[in-house]
Amino acid sequence: MTSLTDPLTLPCGLVLPNRLGRAAMTEGLADSRNDPTGRHFRLYSANASGGAGLILTGNAMVDRRHLERARNVVIDSETNRAMLEQWARAAGPRALVQISHPGRQTTRFVQPCPVSPSGGPAVDLAGLFARPRALVEEEIVEIRTRFITAARIVVEAGFAGVEVHAAHGYLLSSFLDPSQNLRTDQYGGDIEGRSRLLVEIVSELKRVLPERAAVAVKLDARDGDEADLAWLGRRLGQTGSDLLEVSGGSYEAPAMLGLEADGSEIRSAHESPFWQGAAAVSESTDVPVMLTGGFRTRDGIDQALHSGVAAMVGVGRPLAVRPELAGELLRGETDLLDRPAPRVGGPGAVKRLSGAAANSGWHRLQMKRTADDSPPDLKLGAWTAATNYIAVDALLAMRARRSRMKLAARTRPAG
Ligand SMILES: Cc1cc2nc3c(=O)[nH]c(=O)nc-3n(C[C@H](O)[C@H](O)[C@H](O)COP(=O)(O)O)c2cc1C
């Protein structure tokens, strides 16, 4: 019977000392050139010494024209290599950079012309998102190349590998989603077509990266979608993936935060709402599965590991507040992972938008405090957090756009 403290060797040979993964959480702490900063070093060195066997960074973007938020790290040929190497050293030998493209899930302040597999509609949240346009095939090929370039750069900088983000409604997730991907070419249609881009990326990563580099993939569990997920698990296993993380949800229905589309709490038979999805993937492949979302007790974690539904569990928000909780849990000093975030009330529409923004924003601000060497602020208000998550990001995005426009005007040839 698998225990939380058992080591796990991934197919690439990377040895994890235990079965607890620190889940990816967007930091929004890059500088105005979208490079990592000293804040990343401090945050990830706290996570590295926190005790989790695997560390996933927040999503780093593969294309600086398409950000998830204004201050994402971008990994491309312009990335400051010295800063990246320093970040890799701080994050330790078992850290993977999560690489991503936001697709349609980027506010209109950050990207007024987002892209998606087959165009509209816009993300339906208070008019904050613009209607996306469909990608043409050459652009899909270019995006694939960008994922490979980003992975090469981070592995050369010293990270143990990458996680390809194909969950939570971002671009690769929307390619997999039959309600978002209505393409009629080779990148749409049945699960084979919808997963083509992801499978091509993973296959190319395994071809070009050193053998020791880990390639993980984060996937969505959707209700009633277990057959597709099992197919995908098998396919990604054959393609050489080293770890399959199962999560779920999107901006419009934030199940990853334990919330329904209307902002109310998800009721689930297991501690994690993605249990069935993880079970389907685990049954379909020998590749280790990491189940992420909702774990707050040692008991709930043990159930997932003992039942074989997952080979590892991922924990996000509790470790955003206190990275050292990982070690406390592993050493048996606590059986509980705190869940102290305040909630917002209010009428339906307000609750729907602000519930997720307050929850994410609150945890992001706690990460920022760790990055600034400050203790968590458990009294931080829900509305302060929600406003910070949306409005501060919009202001930073508008400022970045203005300075790009000024730079373009200055460098434009006269006449
Ligand atoms: C502030 C914040 C930022 C997040 N950013 C990311 C991200 O960059 N990539 C990702 O895959 N998931 C992201 N997530 C989701 C987490 O990885 C995780 O799936 C989710 O928090 C559920 O796990 P938990 O219940 O243990 O927190 C984020 C969650 C929070 C709270």
The ligand as an SDF file (V2000), in Angstrom:
LIG
                    3D

 31 33  0  0  0  0  0  0  0  0999 V2000
   -3.4750   31.6820   -6.5760 C   0  0  0  0  0  0  0  0  0  0  0  0
   -3.6430   30.4670   -7.4360 C   0  0  0  0  0  0  0  0  0  0  0  0
   -2.9710   30.3970   -8.6320 C   0  0  0  0  0  0  0  0  0  0  0  0
   -3.0710   29.2620   -9.4350 C   0  0  0  0  0  0  0  0  0  0  0  0
   -2.3400   29.2050  -10.5710 N   0  0  0  0  0  0  0  0  0  0  0  0
   -2.2880   28.0500  -11.2710 C   0  0  0  0  0  0  0  0  0  0  0  0
   -1.3950   27.9070  -12.3530 C   0  0  0  0  0  0  0  0  0  0  0  0
   -0.6070   28.7990  -12.6720 O   0  0  0  0  0  0  0  0  0  0  0  0
   -1.4080   26.7250  -13.0130 N   0  0  0  0  0  0  0  0  0  0  0  0
   -2.2270   25.6890  -12.6540 C   0  0  0  0  0  0  0  0  0  0  0  0
   -2.1940   24.6340  -13.2810 O   0  0  0  0  0  0  0  0  0  0  0  0
   -3.0720   25.7960  -11.6290 N   0  0  0  0  0  0  0  0  0  0  0  0
   -3.1000   26.9290  -10.9050 C   0  0  0  0  0  0  0  0  0  0  0  0
   -3.8960   27.0080   -9.8020 N   0  0  0  0  0  0  0  0  0  0  0  0
   -4.6370   25.8210   -9.3790 C   0  0  0  0  0  0  0  0  0  0  0  0
   -3.7930   24.9470   -8.4410 C   0  0  0  0  0  0  0  0  0  0  0  0
   -2.6910   24.3830   -9.1070 O   0  0  0  0  0  0  0  0  0  0  0  0
   -4.6330   23.7870   -7.8930 C   0  0  0  0  0  0  0  0  0  0  0  0
   -5.0350   22.9970   -8.9900 O   0  0  0  0  0  0  0  0  0  0  0  0
   -5.8420   24.2950   -7.1160 C   0  0  0  0  0  0  0  0  0  0  0  0
   -5.4820   25.3330   -6.2250 O   0  0  0  0  0  0  0  0  0  0  0  0
   -6.5000   23.1710   -6.3310 C   0  0  0  0  0  0  0  0  0  0  0  0
   -5.6530   22.6270   -5.3910 O   0  0  0  0  0  0  0  0  0  0  0  0
   -5.8250   22.9950   -3.8170 P   0  0  0  0  0  0  0  0  0  0  0  0
   -7.2430   22.6680   -3.4570 O   0  0  0  0  0  0  0  0  0  0  0  0
   -4.8470   22.1250   -3.1090 O   0  0  0  0  0  0  0  0  0  0  0  0
   -5.5470   24.4400   -3.6910 O   0  0  0  0  0  0  0  0  0  0  0  0
   -3.8640   28.1610   -9.0120 C   0  0  0  0  0  0  0  0  0  0  0  0
   -4.5720   28.2470   -7.8140 C   0  0  0  0  0  0  0  0  0  0  0  0
   -4.4610   29.3820   -7.0250 C   0  0  0  0  0  0  0  0  0  0  0  0
   -5.1890   29.4240   -5.7240 C   0  0  0  0  0  0  0  0  0  0  0  0
  1  2  1  0
  2  3  1  0
  2 30  2  0
  3  4  2  0
  4  5  1  0
  4 28  1  0
  5  6  2  0
  6  7  1  0
  6 13  1  0
  7  8  2  0
  7  9  1  0
  9 10  1  0
 10 11  2  0
 10 12  1  0
 12 13  2  0
 13 14  1  0
 14 15  1  0
 14 28  1  0
 15 16  1  0
 16 17  1  0
 16 18  1  0
 18 19  1  0
 18 20  1  0
 20 21  1  0
 20 22  1  0
 22 23  1  0
 23 24  1  0
 24 25  2  0
 24 26  1  0
 24 27  1  0
 28 29  2  0
 29 30  1  0
 30 31  1  0
M  END
$$$$
